[in-house]
Amino acid sequence: MRIPARRIAPGRAEGVALVHPAPFSFVGGVDLGTGRLLDPASDGPGERVRDRVLAFPHGKGSTVGSYVIYGLAKRGIGPAAIVNERAEAIVAVGAILGGLPMVDGVDVQGLRPGDRVVVDADADEVLLPDVKARPVVSVLLRNRGRVLLVQRSGKVGSFRGRWSAVSGYLEGDEDPRERARQEVREETGIRSARFRHAGRAVLARHEDTIYLVHPFLFDVPSRRVRLDWENVAHRWIRPAEVATFDTVPRLKDVMSSALSLQ
């Protein structure tokens, strides 16, 4: 699994992932003397950050956090590398001062504690050697403020019976937008969908597979749908109602990404 990223601090390092699901402060979040995580919200409170790839959405808190990161690195008890969704100055400065490879632009919800991770900031990428990648498109169809959900049939290869957007696998060097248009035609019979927006990719994790989901938003002039064999039912819902359905992994986040900037 190769995940494109943006270099914040140069270098290349490998380690086992330590994932914090919320914004993280190094001031009060890590013991400066031992390098142990103190924040109970993390996936590994009490674990040492030494030689781990520390992943969290973004930093927060006092600018003293930069010096905490630097101090951990100089004592040899700091993380091997840092992965963020969005870098901010506190963590970036600390990583640069401490000589720690750092990248951002990565959806950290796709990582799991214990994953083997290679952070290659110089190549603008994060590698997960033990995780399979399945690139897919997920297409949100919108009509008068409602969006289309389809229920997957028992004949498909994964997530049978769950609700999803119109979706399909990407093969080879296919253009994601063209694949999205094709899936709309095949799964709904709609041929007049109007492209509106391509959202930021979402990493939907299922066991040892990451679905690299490319979200798209199309507007359609009608709610008339002709389902093919892949789906057995459909609903036009308000976006906020998605939480009431048993969906494929991270569909709510995919919808938010597709609807962003709208």
N, C-alpha and C positions, 0 to 999 in steps of 0.2 A: 504494500500500500504506500503510494507516494502522495503526499499532501503538499500542494504549493504553499509557500509561506513568504514572508517578507523579512529580510535581514534587519535586525536592530543592532545587535552586537556580533562581530565576526567570530568564526571558528566552527569547529565540528566536534560533537561529543555524542557518546552513546550511554544510555542508562535505562533503568527500569522506571516506569512512569509513577509519579506520585501526584494525584489529581485533587485539586481543590475546586469545588463546583461554583464557588461564589467569589466576588472580588476579594482580594487578599492584601493584608497589611503585614509587612515584615516586622513592624514595631508591635510587639505583643503577640505576633503570630508564630514567631520562631524564637526558641531559647538561644541567645547569642553564645552562650558557653558550650552548649552541647549540640546545637543544630537540630533539636527536636521540635516537631510541630506542636504548637500549643492550642491552636484554634480547633475547638470541638466540631466545627462545621466541616472540617476537611474529611477526606476519605481515609486518612491515616493519622489521626491524632496520636501523638506520642512517638511516631516514627521519625527517624532521622532523615534530613534532606540530603545528607552527604552522598554525592555521586548519583543522585536521582535526577530524572528529568521532571522538573516541577512545572505543572501545567495548571493555569487558572485563568479566568476571563480577563482580568486586568487588575492592576494594583490600586491601592487606596491608602489614605492616612498621611501621616507626617512625612516630610522630606527626610527625616532621620532614617527612614527606611532604606535610602540609598547607601548610607554608611553601614547599616546592618548587613546588607548584602555584601558590601565590600569586606566587612570584617569577617563574615563567614567564609568568604573565598580565601582570604589571606591566612586564616587559621586551618585551612584544608578541610573544612567541614561544611562547605557550601554545596549547592546543587551542581550537577554536571552541566546543566543547561536549563533555560527557562523558555516556556512556550505560552503565549498569550493569544487571546482573541483580538485584543486591542491594547497596544503598548501605551503606557503613559510615562511621564518623565521620571517619576521616582524609581520605578523598577529599571527603566532603560539606563539611567545614569549609574545605578548600582551594578548592573550587569557589565557595562563598559568599564567601570573602574575595577571591577573584580575579574575581568577577563573571561566572563562566562558567555558562551554562545547564547544568543537570544533571538527569537523570531516572533512575529505576530501574524494575524490574518488566519489563524487556525481555529476551527470550531472545536474547542476542547471537550465538548460533550461526546465527541467520537472516541476519546481516549478512555482507557480503563486502567485502574491501578494494577500494576504488574505487567503491563504491556512493555515489551522491549522497544525502545524508541531511539532513533538516530536523528539528532538535530544537526542538519548541515546548513548553517546560516549562509555560508559562502555560496552555496548552490540554490539558496532560497527554497528549501524544502525540508519536510519532516518525513522520515521513513518509518514504517511499522513492518519490520521484516516478517513477523509471524501472523499478520492479519491480511485476509483476502479483500480485494477491492472490487466492488460491483457498481460501476457508474450507471445511473438511471436518470430519466427525466420524470418530473412530476408536474402535471399541468392543472392549474386552477382555472376552471371555466366560470365566468361571472356573467350574470344576467340580472339587471335591476337590483343590485345589492345583495343577491344571493349567489352562493357558489355551489358547484356540483360535487357531491360525494358519490362514489360507486362502491358496491360491496363485491369483493373478490369471490370468484366461484371456487368450487371444489376441484376444478380442473387445472388451476394454475399451480406453479411450482412452489410458491411461498405465501405465507400469511393468508391462508384460505379462510374465508368468512369475514375477514376484517374489512373495514371501510378505508378507502384511500381516495386520492385524486386520480385522474387519468394518468397512467404511468407506463413506462416501458424501459427496457435495458438499452444502453448505448453499446454499439458494436464497433470496434476498431476506431477509425478516425471520423466517425459520423459527426455531423454538425448537430449539437444538441437542440437548437431551435427547429431544425427540419425534422428531427426525430419526434419532437413534441407535436408538431403539426400532423405528422403521420399517425401518431397514437390517437390524437383527437378524432381524426377521420375514421380510423379502424374501430375504436371503442365506443364511439357515440354516433357516428354517421353525420356529424356536423362538419360542413365544408366551408363555412363562412366565418370561421373564428378570426378575430382581429388581435394580433399581438399587441400587448401593452407594456410588459415589463419582464425582465429576467432578474430573479432574486439572487442573493448570495447563496452559494452552495451550503448544504447542510449535511453533516456526517451522521447518518442514522446507523447506530450500532446494533447488531444482532449476533450474539455469541462471537465467533472469530471472523465475522464478516462485517465490513463497513460498506454501507450503501452510500456512495457519493451522489447525493441528490441535487440535481439542477432544477430549481423551481422556476416555473413560468406562469404568467398570468395572461389569459386571453379573454376578451369580451365576445359574447355570442348574442345574436339577435333573438334567439328563441330558446325555450326550455324543452323543446322536443328532442328526445334522445332515443336512439336505436342501439341498444346494447349488443355487443357480440358475446362470444362464449366466455370471455375472461371475467365478466361481471354478471351478477344475477339480480341486482336491484340498484336503484339510484334515489338520491334525495337532493333537493335544492335547499340549502340551509343558510342561515345567517352565520358568518364566520365565528361568532362567539359560541355557537352551539356545538362546535366540533368536539369539545370536551365531553359531551354526553355520548359519544360514539366510541366503540371499540375499534381503534384505528391501527394502521401500520405504525411502526416506530417513528416518533417525532413529526407526525403529520401537522400538529399544531404549529411547530416551528417552521415547517416548510411553507405552510399557509401564510404565516407572518412575513416570511422572507419574500414570497411572491407578491404580497399585498403592500410591501414597503414602498415608500415614495408615492403612494397613491392618495 
